[in-house]
Amino acid sequence: MNRLPLFALAVLALPACFPDTRGDQDEQSNPPPADSDTDTNDSDSSPASDADGDGFTITEGDCDDADPLVNPAAREACDGVDNNCDDVTDAGTPCFDDDGDGYSEEQGDCDDADATAFPEAPDHTTDGIDQDCNGSDGVDCSTLRYHPIVDGLGQGDCYMGGGGNDCAWTFCADGYNAISGTLVIDRSDKANLDDLWCLCEVGGPPTSTGIYIGGNDQLVDVSALSNVRHVGGGVSIGCNRQLPMANAWALTTAIGDENIVGAIHVVGNGEEYNCD
């Protein structure tokens, strides 16, 4: 009997006796892509959804859909957050600088609708406005800071004018508000004396001139000196070609006779006078 054909049949039948694992191996070496959706409710957040339940979607202007206190209808709070989504943080609250002067109400601005009123602002006129927010109108003269004594017309004198000045026009900006001697403004090219808005006191010798303003061709307004509350000597305003007489007299009135120790001379001012 020939056994070879029977052996060949047995070999051909072997694959039927064992499971085919090739498919499993392919799946293990090339697994299907994983499901990247990790949420449990299969409802992804989108601009059209109201994630924080405040009644506004991102599409409707909610700039933080994770905070129910932030939405277009929210009230702005003083918290450093743009609560109403208008792109302006803290607008309309005490910690917002409404007038752009660098100070908010929380920082001491007594009028946040007036950019000229804020702490340390120059309060150089008696106009009924408290520009420096210190509780009163006018310069704070409670503490006097005298300009250093320098060589000039005399000890403690302050000369301002054309050339050879021993006092700079930055007098107030340099932190002074008082002069121990005489103030002389002579041959200056200034139209006003606003640089001296802070001046509180001029010492001056009692028997002579404390304030002398003369020989100024461009000067038209001396009212900035109206904050002076004491003049140790007299006041002399004369021979200023453009200065109206009324403006000159108004200065002495603002200072007050009782605050001027010496005599008052207001003569030769204005175009109608010959000061040559």
C-alpha positions as CSV (number, residue, x, y, z in Angstrom):
1,M,0.0,0.0,0.0
2,N,1.4,3.5,-0.9
3,R,1.4,5.8,2.2
4,L,2.7,9.0,0.5
5,P,-0.7,10.3,-0.6
6,L,-2.1,9.9,2.9
7,F,0.8,12.0,4.4
8,A,0.2,14.8,2.0
9,L,-3.5,14.9,2.9
10,A,-2.6,15.1,6.6
11,V,-0.2,18.1,6.1
12,L,-2.9,19.9,4.1
13,A,-5.4,19.4,6.9
14,L,-3.2,20.9,9.7
15,P,-4.3,24.6,9.4
16,A,-7.8,23.5,10.1
17,C,-6.8,22.0,13.4
18,F,-5.2,25.3,14.8
19,P,-6.7,28.8,15.2
20,D,-5.6,31.6,12.8
21,T,-4.0,34.4,15.0
22,R,-2.7,36.6,12.2
23,G,-5.6,39.0,12.4
24,D,-5.1,39.5,16.2
25,Q,-1.4,40.2,15.7
26,D,-2.2,42.8,13.0
27,E,-4.6,44.6,15.4
28,Q,-2.0,44.6,18.2
29,S,0.6,46.1,15.9
30,N,-1.8,48.5,14.3
31,P,-4.5,49.4,16.9
32,P,-7.5,51.5,15.9
33,P,-7.4,55.2,16.9
34,A,-8.4,55.9,20.5
35,D,-11.6,58.0,21.2
36,S,-10.2,61.4,22.1
37,D,-13.6,62.6,23.5
38,T,-13.0,62.4,27.3
39,D,-16.2,64.1,28.4
40,T,-19.0,62.1,29.9
41,N,-22.0,63.9,28.3
42,D,-20.7,64.3,24.7
43,S,-21.8,68.0,24.7
44,D,-18.6,70.0,23.9
45,S,-18.4,73.7,24.9
46,S,-18.8,76.1,21.9
47,P,-19.2,79.8,21.3
48,A,-23.0,79.2,21.1
49,S,-23.2,77.5,24.5
50,D,-23.7,79.3,27.9
51,A,-21.2,77.3,30.0
52,D,-21.5,79.4,33.2
53,G,-25.3,79.8,33.0
54,D,-25.3,83.6,33.2
55,G,-27.6,84.0,30.2
56,F,-25.0,85.0,27.7
57,T,-22.9,82.9,25.3
58,I,-19.5,83.8,23.9
59,T,-21.2,84.7,20.7
60,E,-23.5,87.1,22.6
61,G,-20.5,88.9,24.1
62,D,-19.6,86.9,27.2
63,C,-15.8,87.5,27.6
64,D,-15.4,84.8,30.3
65,D,-17.9,82.0,29.9
66,A,-16.4,80.2,33.0
67,D,-17.5,83.1,35.4
68,P,-21.2,83.8,35.9
69,L,-20.4,87.2,37.3
70,V,-18.8,88.3,34.0
71,N,-21.1,89.1,31.1
72,P,-22.4,92.1,29.1
73,A,-25.1,92.8,31.6
74,A,-22.9,92.6,34.7
75,R,-22.2,95.6,37.0
76,E,-18.6,96.7,36.9
77,A,-16.9,96.2,40.3
78,C,-13.7,97.5,41.7
79,D,-11.8,94.2,41.4
80,G,-9.4,94.5,38.5
81,V,-11.8,92.5,36.2
82,D,-13.7,93.6,33.1
83,N,-17.0,92.5,34.5
84,N,-19.3,93.9,31.8
85,C,-17.0,92.9,28.9
86,D,-16.6,96.4,27.5
87,D,-12.8,96.1,27.3
88,V,-12.4,98.7,30.1
89,T,-11.5,97.3,33.6
90,D,-13.2,98.9,36.7
91,A,-14.8,101.7,34.7
92,G,-17.1,103.9,36.7
93,T,-15.8,102.6,40.1
94,P,-13.8,104.5,42.7
95,C,-10.6,102.8,41.6
96,F,-10.9,103.9,38.0
97,D,-9.2,107.2,36.9
98,D,-12.1,108.7,35.0
99,D,-10.5,112.0,34.1
100,G,-7.1,110.6,33.2
101,D,-5.0,112.7,35.6
102,G,-3.2,109.7,37.1
103,Y,-5.4,109.5,40.3
104,S,-8.6,107.6,41.0
105,E,-11.1,108.5,43.8
106,E,-9.6,105.6,45.8
107,Q,-6.2,107.2,45.4
108,G,-7.4,110.6,46.7
109,D,-8.8,112.4,43.7
110,C,-11.4,114.7,45.1
111,D,-13.0,115.5,41.7
112,D,-12.5,112.6,39.2
113,A,-14.3,114.6,36.5
114,D,-11.7,117.4,36.6
115,A,-8.2,116.6,35.3
116,T,-6.7,119.6,37.1
117,A,-7.8,118.4,40.5
118,F,-5.7,115.6,42.1
119,P,-3.4,115.2,45.1
120,E,-0.3,117.4,44.8
121,A,-1.8,119.5,41.9
122,P,-0.9,123.2,41.9
123,D,-3.7,125.1,43.7
124,H,-2.5,128.5,42.7
125,T,-5.7,130.6,42.7
126,T,-8.4,131.4,45.1
127,D,-11.1,130.3,42.7
128,G,-13.2,128.2,45.0
129,I,-11.7,125.0,43.6
130,D,-9.6,122.7,45.7
131,Q,-7.2,121.6,43.0
132,D,-4.7,119.8,45.3
133,C,-7.5,117.9,47.2
134,N,-6.2,119.0,50.6
135,G,-9.6,120.2,51.8
136,S,-9.3,123.9,51.1
137,D,-8.8,126.3,48.2
138,G,-5.3,127.7,47.8
139,V,-1.7,126.8,48.6
140,D,-0.8,124.9,51.7
141,C,1.3,127.3,53.6
142,S,1.2,125.4,56.9
143,T,4.9,124.5,56.4
144,L,7.3,127.1,54.9
145,R,10.3,125.9,52.8
146,Y,12.6,128.9,52.3
147,H,14.8,129.2,49.3
148,P,18.4,128.9,50.3
149,I,20.2,132.2,51.0
150,V,22.4,133.0,48.0
151,D,24.5,136.0,46.9
152,G,22.3,138.6,45.3
153,L,20.9,141.9,46.1
154,G,21.2,141.1,49.8
155,Q,21.0,138.3,52.3
156,G,18.0,136.1,51.5
157,D,16.9,138.1,48.4
158,C,15.6,136.4,45.3
159,Y,16.2,138.1,42.0
160,M,14.3,136.9,38.9
161,G,14.6,138.7,35.6
162,G,16.9,139.1,32.6
163,G,20.4,137.7,33.3
164,G,22.4,137.2,36.4
165,N,19.4,135.8,38.4
166,D,20.1,134.2,41.7
167,C,16.7,132.5,41.8
168,A,15.5,130.1,39.0
169,W,12.0,130.2,37.6
170,T,11.8,126.6,38.8
171,F,11.4,127.9,42.3
172,C,8.1,126.1,43.0
173,A,9.1,122.9,41.1
174,D,12.3,122.8,43.2
175,G,10.2,122.5,46.4
176,Y,10.3,126.0,47.9
177,N,7.4,128.2,48.8
178,A,9.0,131.1,50.8
179,I,11.8,133.7,50.5
180,S,13.4,135.2,53.5
181,G,14.5,138.4,51.9
182,T,13.2,140.5,49.0
183,L,11.6,139.3,45.8
184,V,12.7,141.3,42.7
185,I,11.2,140.6,39.2
186,D,13.0,142.9,36.8
187,R,13.4,143.0,33.1
188,S,11.9,139.5,32.6
189,D,10.3,138.3,29.4
190,K,7.5,136.6,31.2
191,A,3.8,137.3,30.4
192,N,2.7,136.1,33.8
193,L,4.1,134.8,37.1
194,D,2.5,131.4,37.1
195,D,5.8,129.8,37.8
196,L,5.6,131.3,41.3
197,W,2.1,130.0,42.1
198,C,3.4,128.3,45.3
199,L,4.8,131.4,47.0
200,C,3.4,131.8,50.5
201,E,5.7,134.3,52.2
202,V,8.3,137.0,51.3
203,G,10.3,138.2,54.3
204,G,11.8,141.5,53.1
205,P,13.1,144.2,55.4
206,P,10.2,145.9,57.2
207,T,11.4,149.4,56.3
208,S,11.9,148.7,52.7
209,T,10.4,146.8,49.7
210,G,9.5,143.2,50.1
211,I,8.2,142.6,46.6
212,Y,9.4,144.7,43.6
213,I,8.0,144.1,40.1
214,G,9.2,146.6,37.6
215,G,10.7,147.1,34.1
216,N,9.0,144.1,32.5
217,D,7.9,144.8,29.0
218,Q,5.8,141.6,28.4
219,L,4.2,141.2,31.8
220,V,0.3,141.3,31.7
221,D,-0.7,139.3,34.7
222,V,0.7,139.1,38.3
223,S,-2.3,137.3,39.9
224,A,-0.3,134.1,40.5
225,L,1.3,135.8,43.5
226,S,-2.1,136.1,45.2
227,N,-1.3,133.1,47.3
228,V,1.3,135.2,49.3
229,R,0.0,135.6,52.8
230,H,2.8,137.7,54.3
231,V,5.2,140.3,53.0
232,G,7.7,141.5,55.5
233,G,8.2,144.8,53.7
234,G,6.3,146.9,51.2
235,V,5.0,146.1,47.7
236,S,6.1,148.1,44.7
237,I,4.7,147.4,41.2
238,G,5.7,150.0,38.6
239,C,6.8,150.7,35.1
240,N,5.5,147.4,33.5
241,R,4.5,148.5,30.0
242,Q,1.8,145.9,29.3
243,L,0.5,145.3,32.9
244,P,-3.0,146.8,33.5
245,M,-3.3,148.9,36.6
246,A,-6.3,147.0,37.7
247,N,-4.4,143.7,37.6
248,A,-1.6,145.2,39.7
249,W,-4.0,146.6,42.3
250,A,-5.8,143.3,42.4
251,L,-2.7,141.6,43.5
252,T,-2.2,143.9,46.5
253,T,-5.9,143.5,47.4
254,A,-5.6,139.7,47.2
255,I,-2.6,139.7,49.5
256,G,-4.4,142.0,51.8
257,D,-3.2,145.2,53.5
258,E,-3.0,143.5,56.8
259,N,-0.5,141.0,55.4
260,I,1.8,143.7,53.9
261,V,4.0,145.2,56.6
262,G,5.4,148.1,54.5
263,A,4.0,150.7,52.1
264,I,2.2,149.9,48.8
265,H,3.2,151.6,45.6
266,V,1.4,150.8,42.3
267,V,2.4,153.4,39.7
268,G,3.5,153.8,36.1
269,N,2.0,150.5,34.7
270,G,0.2,150.1,31.4
271,E,0.6,151.5,27.9
272,E,-0.7,154.9,28.9
273,Y,2.4,155.5,31.0
274,N,5.8,156.6,29.8
275,C,8.4,154.4,31.5
276,D,11.4,155.4,29.5
